[in-house]
């Protein structure tokens, strides 16, 4: 754990967390970092979008670490449901996608943190600490990609939705 970071707790006790990612190795890595950084009451794991929504609804977590692309529901859809069922939950996107349009969509959805899966554990620690402390954290690489999109021709909402669906592997018939 980074030397400057301290163990986090909420005012009323340990932090509740949901980690939603369809890859076990990612969930285990994130869990390991969180267990070192915060005093956790419970860390629930979800392997698909429907499990993620159910976990948020049931556990009302303080933090949701969410993958952008999971089976059964896209991450952005999970985010919308999480906001409805647990509005106080802070959400950090953890994604392998580096398309600025997708990152922009998440930023517009008012996610509290954006991390790329290529980030170092120390950066993940810093992001979780910042977000759980009430701030917003966007990794430097993601910020650079988001700045690039400002210079591009803007896409309509439907164009961004179609682009997102293409990137997540949907076929023309599904889109």
Backbone as a ProteinNet text record, in pm:
[ID]
protein_1_A
[PRIMARY]
XXXXXXXXXXXXXXXXXXXXXXXXXXXXXXXXXXXXXXXXXXXXXXXXXXXXXXXXXXXXXXXXXXXXXXXXXXXXXXXXXXXXXXXXXXXXXXXXXXXXXXXXXXXXXXXXXXXXXXXXXXXXXXXXXXXXXXXXXXXXXXXXXXXXXXXXXXXXXXXXXXXXXXXXXXXXXXX
[TERTIARY]
84.2	0	88.4	43.4	119.6	140.6	258.8	293.9	206.7	160.5	84.7	-64	-109.3	-250	-275	-388.2	-421.3	-547.6	-569.9	-688.4	-812.2	-907.9	-1031.5	-1142.2	-1221.7	-1346.2	-1449.7	-1575.6	-1682.3	-1701.1	-1772.4	-1800	-1873	-1959.3	-2038.2	-1987.8	-1865	-1810.8	-1741.8	-1719.6	-1646.7	-1718.9	-1643.6	-1692.6	-1747.7	-1861.3	-1920.8	-1886.9	-1844.6	-1796.8	-1858.8	-1888.8	-1924.5	-1824.3	-1764.2	-1673.1	-1744.8	-1768.5	-1841.3	-1751.3	-1707.2	-1622.5	-1638	-1640.6	-1659.5	-1530.5	-1418.9	-1291.3	-1249.5	-1236.4	-1203.4	-1070.9	-972.2	-840.2	-847.6	-932	-949.4	-1018	-1125.3	-1195.8	-1101.9	-1021.1	-927.8	-822.6	-771.8	-672.2	-728.7	-848.2	-913.4	-943.7	-993.5	-1023.5	-898.6	-787.9	-662.7	-622	-632.4	-596.8	-692.6	-821.8	-920.3	-902.9	-872.1	-854.9	-735.7	-636.8	-522.6	-551.4	-639.5	-663	-772.9	-876.5	-991.3	-1030.2	-1095.6	-1155.9	-1290.2	-1303.6	-1425.5	-1519.4	-1644.7	-1748.8	-1778.7	-1785.1	-1812.8	-1768.4	-1710.9	-1681.9	-1760.2	-1858.4	-1939.3	-1883.8	-1895.2	-1848.1	-1963.8	-1959.4	-2059.2	-1985.8	-2032.3	-1965.6	-2037.9	-2155	-2226.6	-2311.2	-2370.7	-2445.5	-2566.1	-2637.7	-2755.4	-2715.9	-2609	-2559.7	-2515.8	-2454.6	-2408.1	-2524.2	-2630.7	-2748.1	-2809	-2821.3	-2877.7	-2792.1	-2659.5	-2568.9	-2580.8	-2592	-2607.6	-2740.5	-2844.9	-2978.1	-2980	-2918.7	-2919.9	-2828.7	-2707	-2604.3	-2585.4	-2643.5	-2628.8	-2482.8	-2390	-2247.7	-2207.5	-2097.3	-2037.7	-1961.4	-1907.8	-1826.3	-1864.6	-1883.2	-1904.2	-1790.1	-1710.9	-1605	-1664.2	-1676.3	-1759.9	-1685.4	-1693.6	-1638.5	-1737.8	-1686	-1772.3	-1845.9	-1784.1	-1843.1	-1852.9	-1975.1	-2000.6	-2117.1	-2127	-2243.6	-2371.9	-2480.4	-2617	-2656	-2564.9	-2597.4	-2467.4	-2469.1	-2351.7	-2330	-2206	-2173.3	-2249.4	-2269.6	-2339.9	-2485.1	-2543.2	-2679.3	-2680.4	-2576.6	-2564	-2550.5	-2472.6	-2455.3	-2590.2	-2671.5	-2803.1	-2888.7	-2889.4	-2966.4	-2907.8	-2775.1	-2709.9	-2750.7	-2756.4	-2796.4	-2941.5	-3024	-3164.3	-3179.8	-3111.9	-3129.6	-3043.3	-2931.9	-2840.4	-2771.7	-2843.2	-2790.4	-2664.2	-2636.7	-2517.4	-2392.4	-2409	-2294.8	-2202.5	-2074.1	-1971.4	-1925.9	-1909.8	-1880.1	-1748.1	-1664.3	-1538.9	-1547.1	-1533.7	-1524.2	-1383	-1371.6	-1242.5	-1255.8	-1188.3	-1211.5	-1083.7	-1093.3	-985.5	-1007.8	-1126.4	-1156.1	-1079.8	-1021.5	-948.7	-1006.1	-1126.3	-1191.9	-1244.4	-1204.5	-1242.8	-1393.9	-1464.8	-1610.5	-1676.1	-1625.8	-1680.9	-1648.8	-1525.4	-1487.6	-1569.6	-1595	-1675.6	-1818.1	-1872.4	-2007.3	-2015	-1912.1	-1908.7	-1892.7	-1812.4	-1793.3	-1925	-1997	-2127.4	-2228.4	-2210.6	-2299.9	-2264.3	-2163.3	-2123.5	-2064.1	-1984.7	-1914.1	-1806.7	-1781	-1686	-1540.3	-1515.6	-1377.6	-1368.9	-1259.4	-1231	-1087.7	-1073.4	-942.7	-932.8	-815.7	-790.1	-730.2	-760.7	-708.6	-557	-498.2	-351.9	-285.6	-363.7	-306.5	-227.7	-140.8	-61.2	-144	-114.5	-189	-187	-76.7	-68.7	-169	-189.1	-286.5	-427.9	-453.8	-584.4	-611	-510.9	-524.3	-560.3	-487.5	-511.4	-653.3	-698.6	-833.5	-939	-924.7	-1023.3	-1024.2	-907.2	-896.8	-966	-937.7	-996.8	-1148.1	-1197.4	-1341.2	-1413.1	-1357.9	-1421.6	-1414.2	-1321.4	-1310.6	-1399.8	-1477.2	-1571.9	-1526.5	-1407.1	-1356	-1384.6	-1327.5	-1338.5	-1197.8	-1179.2	-1046.4	-1057.3	-981.2	-971.3	-823.7	-786.3	-646.9	-592.3	-465.5	-401.8	-421.3	-406.5	-425.8	-567.8	-666.2	-805	-829.2	-769.6	-783.9	-730.5	-615.3	-556.5	-649.7	-709.1	-802.2	-927.3	-973.8	-1092.4	-1063.7	-943.4	-906.1	-903.6	-860.8	-858.4	-997	-1096.3	-1232.2	-1287	-1238.6	-1285.5	-1250.5	-1144	-1101.8	-1167.8	-1242.1	-1306.3	-1446.9	-1502.4	-1640	-1731.1	-1821	-1905.4	-2001.9	-2023.8	-2120.3	-2252	-2358	-2489.4	-2499.1	-2600.8	-2622.7	-2638.1	-2713.5	-2734.6	-2604.2	-2524	-2396.1	-2303.3	-2301.6	-2219.4	-2270.8	-2403.3	-2462.3	-2425.4	-2436.4	-2401.7	-2253	-2168.4	-2024.9	-1995.5	-2059.5	-2040.6	-2084.5	-2196.2	-2245.6	-2151.9	-2094.3	-1998	-1874.9	-1823.4	-1703.1	-1725.2	-1846.6	-1874.2	-1907.7	-1898.5	-1909.5	-2045.7	-2139	-2271.2	-2266.8	-2349.5	-2361	-2466	-2467.2	-2560.9	-2706.1	-2745.3	-2882.1	-2917	-2822.1	-2844.3	-2853.2	-2772.7	-2770.9	-2901.8
-117.6	0	123.5	229	352.5	410.3	461.7	510.5	627.1	710.1	828.8	800	680.2	647.7	578.9	609.4	545.9	462.2	375.6	291.5	379.7	354.8	432.3	358.3	430	379.7	489.3	450.9	550.3	597.6	705.1	755.4	654.6	572.9	477.9	334.6	315.6	179.7	144.9	17.8	-29.1	2.7	1.1	32.9	-92.8	-78.5	-188.3	-167.4	-276.1	-266.3	-376.6	-342.8	-441.6	-427.4	-539.6	-544.2	-620	-554.2	-615.2	-622.7	-742.9	-767.5	-913.9	-943.4	-1081.8	-1163.9	-1104.2	-1175.8	-1194.4	-1319.6	-1351.9	-1290.1	-1290.9	-1237.8	-1088.1	-1016.5	-873.2	-852.7	-928.6	-915.4	-944.5	-1048.5	-1084.5	-976.9	-919.2	-812.7	-688.4	-649.8	-532.7	-559.3	-678.1	-715.3	-704.1	-753.2	-749.7	-606.1	-518.9	-377.9	-313.6	-338.8	-279.7	-328.9	-456	-510.4	-447.9	-402.3	-334.2	-187.6	-129	14.9	54.7	-25.7	13.7	-96.7	-56.3	-153.2	-188.3	-310.2	-347.5	-425.7	-396.5	-473.5	-595.9	-572.9	-681.8	-639.3	-732.7	-712.3	-819	-774.3	-864.5	-862.6	-974.2	-982.4	-1017	-959.7	-987	-1019.8	-1121.6	-1165.1	-1120.8	-1058.4	-1007	-887.5	-821.8	-700.8	-721.9	-831.2	-856.6	-883.7	-959.5	-982.8	-851.3	-764.5	-636	-551.8	-542.9	-466.1	-526.1	-658.4	-724.9	-698.4	-703.3	-679.4	-535.8	-441.6	-301.1	-282.1	-339	-325.5	-386.9	-502.6	-573.5	-510.8	-473.4	-433.6	-282.9	-203	-57.7	-19.7	-56.7	-36.8	110.8	135.6	268.5	288.6	176.9	181.2	67.1	99.2	0.7	15.5	-90.7	-93.8	-171.2	-105.4	-155.4	-162.9	-277.9	-297.3	-241.3	-189.9	-131.9	-237.8	-354.1	-457.2	-588.7	-625.5	-752.2	-821.9	-952	-1022.7	-976.9	-984.8	-963.5	-818.8	-727.7	-584.1	-505.8	-404.5	-319.2	-242.5	-208.8	-136.3	-6.4	65.9	193.9	173.2	58.5	25	-9.7	-80.6	-112.3	17.3	110.9	239.9	308.9	311.2	375.8	308.2	176.3	104.3	126.2	129.3	152.7	289.1	388.2	522.9	522.6	441.8	435.1	363.2	248.9	166.7	211	276.5	315.8	447	558.2	685.9	734.8	687.3	730.5	651.5	544.7	462.2	540	540.4	602	495.4	533.1	436.2	468.9	364.7	374.9	278.8	333	252.3	197	66	0.5	-71.1	-19.8	-69.5	-92.9	-182.4	-204.8	-124.3	-65.6	14.9	146.2	183.5	310.1	404.5	375	464.6	586.5	702.9	825.6	845.2	797.3	810.2	735.1	617.1	537.3	603.8	648.3	716.3	842.8	913.8	1035.3	1004.2	894.5	852.7	831.6	769.9	745.8	876.5	964.8	1094.7	1171.9	1167.4	1233.5	1170.2	1041.3	972.1	1004.7	1087.8	1139	1032.2	943.3	843.8	915.9	866.9	935.8	903.5	790.9	755.1	678.6	701.6	626.5	576.5	443.1	378.4	285.5	282.3	184.9	60.9	-55.9	-180	-189	-103.2	-100.8	-19.5	38.3	122.9	39.7	106.1	42.6	33.7	-64.1	-76.3	50.9	123.7	247.5	351.5	355.6	450.4	407.8	277.4	227.8	263.3	247.2	284.6	432.5	515.4	660.3	693.4	626.4	650.4	612	494.5	449.6	543.4	582	673.1	806.3	859.6	987.6	978.4	874.6	859.4	835.1	748.7	721.8	842.4	932.5	1055.7	1166.8	1135.7	1232.9	1303.2	1270.4	1335.5	1257.3	1306.1	1242.4	1213.7	1096.7	1059.4	1004.1	1063.3	1013.7	995.6	873.8	844.4	935.9	964	1055.4	1008.7	878.9	826.2	851.7	831	854.4	1003.5	1088.5	1233.6	1275.1	1220.9	1254.1	1212.2	1094.8	1047.3	1134.2	1177.6	1263.1	1400.5	1450.9	1578.4	1567.6	1452.1	1430.1	1440.5	1393.1	1394.2	1536.7	1627.3	1765.6	1828.5	1780.8	1834.7	1764.3	1659.5	1582.2	1636	1595.5	1630.3	1554.9	1624.7	1556.2	1457.8	1347.4	1248.2	1271.7	1234.2	1243.1	1135.1	1145.2	1045.9	907	895.5	765.2	714.5	801.8	759.7	706.1	771.3	722	587.9	573.2	446.8	334.1	358.9	258.6	223.9	324.5	300.5	214.7	244.7	167.9	23.1	2.6	-132.7	-210.5	-143.5	-208	-251.7	-162.2	-191.3	-306.8	-319.6	-428.2	-559.3	-561.7	-686.5	-718	-624.6	-649.5	-650.2	-735.2	-743.6	-644.2	-618.4	-521.9	-551.8	-678.7	-714.4	-677.6	-693.6	-661.8	-511.1	-436	-290.8	-232.9
0	0	0	-68.6	-73.7	64.7	90.5	223.9	268.5	175.9	214.6	237.5	203.1	217.6	350.3	409.7	535.8	519	613.5	610	621.5	535.6	534.8	606.8	680.9	737	718.9	721.6	721.7	863.7	879.4	1012.5	1099.7	1038.5	1116.2	1105.2	1058.9	1055.8	926.2	907.9	789.7	657.9	550.5	416.7	349.4	282.8	205.5	58.1	-8.6	-146.3	-232.3	-356.9	-458.6	-571.9	-612.2	-726.2	-836.9	-949.5	-1060.5	-1183.4	-1213.9	-1330.3	-1367.6	-1496.2	-1537.2	-1534.9	-1498.8	-1491.8	-1346.1	-1304	-1164.7	-1121.8	-1208.5	-1172.4	-1142.9	-1215.2	-1190.8	-1055.8	-1031.2	-902.9	-785.8	-798.4	-690.2	-668.6	-776.6	-764.3	-698.3	-739.9	-681.3	-534	-504	-364.4	-278	-328.8	-253.4	-221.1	-317.8	-296.3	-196.8	-212.7	-122	20.9	38.3	173.5	245.2	170.8	231.2	260.7	182.6	190.2	287.5	293.9	375.4	471.5	578.3	668.5	606.6	560.4	489.7	579.3	564.2	631.4	545.3	417.5	324.1	185.5	115	-26.4	-101.3	-175.1	-256.8	-398.7	-467.7	-605.7	-697.4	-816.9	-919.6	-1049.1	-1119.5	-1242	-1368.3	-1351.8	-1468.6	-1424.4	-1520.4	-1490.7	-1401.8	-1421.5	-1338.4	-1193.5	-1172.7	-1036.9	-972.9	-1052.1	-999.6	-950.1	-1029.3	-988.9	-862.1	-857.9	-739.9	-616.2	-631.3	-518.1	-468	-559.2	-518.7	-447	-501.3	-441.5	-300.9	-285.1	-157.3	-53.2	-93.7	3.3	18.6	-72.2	-64.2	-35.5	-125.1	-96	-95	-26.1	-28.6	-158.6	-212.3	-333.5	-425.7	-552.7	-657.8	-757	-773.4	-874.3	-990.8	-1104.9	-1213.1	-1345.5	-1410.6	-1544	-1646.1	-1757	-1860.3	-1941.1	-1958.1	-2043.5	-1967.1	-1936.2	-1868.4	-1936.2	-1918.9	-1972.5	-1903.9	-1973.5	-1924.9	-1900.3	-1895.1	-1886.4	-1899.1	-1984.4	-1997.6	-1867.3	-1842.7	-1720.8	-1705.6	-1815.5	-1809	-1766.5	-1804.8	-1761.1	-1612.1	-1568.1	-1425.6	-1345.8	-1397.4	-1329.8	-1309.9	-1413.2	-1402.8	-1296.1	-1293.5	-1191.2	-1052.2	-1043	-913.4	-858.9	-944.3	-902.2	-850.2	-912.5	-871.1	-736.8	-720.6	-600.8	-483	-511.3	-404.1	-441.7	-433.4	-482.9	-412.5	-293.1	-219.5	-258.3	-334.1	-373.4	-466.2	-433.8	-517.6	-618.1	-744.3	-849.3	-917.4	-929.6	-1003.7	-1121.8	-1241.6	-1362.2	-1370.6	-1389.8	-1412.9	-1545.8	-1648.2	-1783.1	-1861.8	-1956.2	-2051.3	-2178.8	-2193.5	-2311.2	-2305.6	-2416.7	-2421.9	-2526.8	-2573.7	-2669.2	-2594.1	-2639.9	-2569.5	-2567.3	-2668.8	-2670.5	-2556.7	-2527.9	-2418.2	-2285.1	-2269.4	-2145.4	-2126.1	-2234.5	-2228.7	-2184	-2233	-2193.7	-2041.7	-1987	-1842.4	-1765.1	-1818.1	-1752.7	-1751.3	-1862.2	-1871.1	-1776.3	-1747.3	-1653.5	-1508.7	-1490.1	-1359.2	-1267	-1325.4	-1245.7	-1162.9	-1042.3	-953.8	-985.1	-1051.3	-1083.4	-1213.9	-1286.3	-1408.5	-1399.1	-1403.2	-1402.7	-1522.4	-1583.3	-1688.2	-1624.2	-1679.1	-1621.9	-1634	-1710.7	-1723.6	-1612.3	-1521.7	-1416.1	-1315.1	-1244.6	-1140.4	-1011.1	-925.4	-799.1	-715.6	-716.7	-638.9	-688.6	-818.9	-872.5	-835.2	-836.7	-796.2	-650.1	-565.7	-424.9	-411.5	-484.4	-479.2	-525.1	-631	-682.7	-579.6	-519.9	-421.2	-300.7	-256.6	-142.7	-174.8	-292.7	-333.2	-343.6	-410.1	-430.6	-297.8	-213.1	-84.2	10.1	-16.7	62.9	8.7	-96.1	-149.1	-275.5	-325.8	-445.9	-572.2	-678.7	-809.9	-858.7	-924	-972	-1113.2	-1202.8	-1340.3	-1369.1	-1405.5	-1431.9	-1541.4	-1534.4	-1630.4	-1774.2	-1799.7	-1935.8	-1985	-1898.6	-1937.4	-1961.4	-1878.5	-1898.7	-2034.9	-2072.3	-2202	-2315.1	-2304.4	-2407	-2412.3	-2295.6	-2291.9	-2351.1	-2334.1	-2395.3	-2546.9	-2598.2	-2743	-2803.6	-2730.2	-2784.3	-2795.8	-2713.9	-2721.8	-2855.8	-2918.2	-3046.9	-3164.7	-3138.1	-3244.7	-3270.9	-3382.8	-3414.6	-3319.4	-3252.6	-3153.6	-3219.6	-3151.2	-3196.9	-3126.2	-3192.8	-3129.4	-3022.2	-2938.8	-2833.7	-2895.9	-3004.1	-3069.4	-3129.6	-3190.1	-3246.6	-3138.2	-3022.1	-2910	-2860	-2854.8	-2810	-2906.4	-3037.5	-3137.7	-3128.9	-3115.2	-3102	-2979.3	-2870.1	-2747.4	-2767.3	-2833.4	-2858.2	-2950.5	-3049.3	-3138.7	-3061	-2978.1	-2901.1	-2804.9	-2752.3	-2658	-2728.3	-2861.9	-2935.7	-2992.5	-2991	-3046.4	-3198.2	-3257.9	-3402.3	-3451.6	-3583.2	-3641.2	-3601.4	-3606.8	-3574.5	-3429.4	-3340.2	-3198.9	-3175.2	-3249.4	-3233.6	-3282.3
[MASK]
+++++++++++++++++++++++++++++++++++++++++++++++++++++++++++++++++++++++++++++++++++++++++++++++++++++++++++++++++++++++++++++++++++++++++++++++++++++++++++++++++++++++++++++++

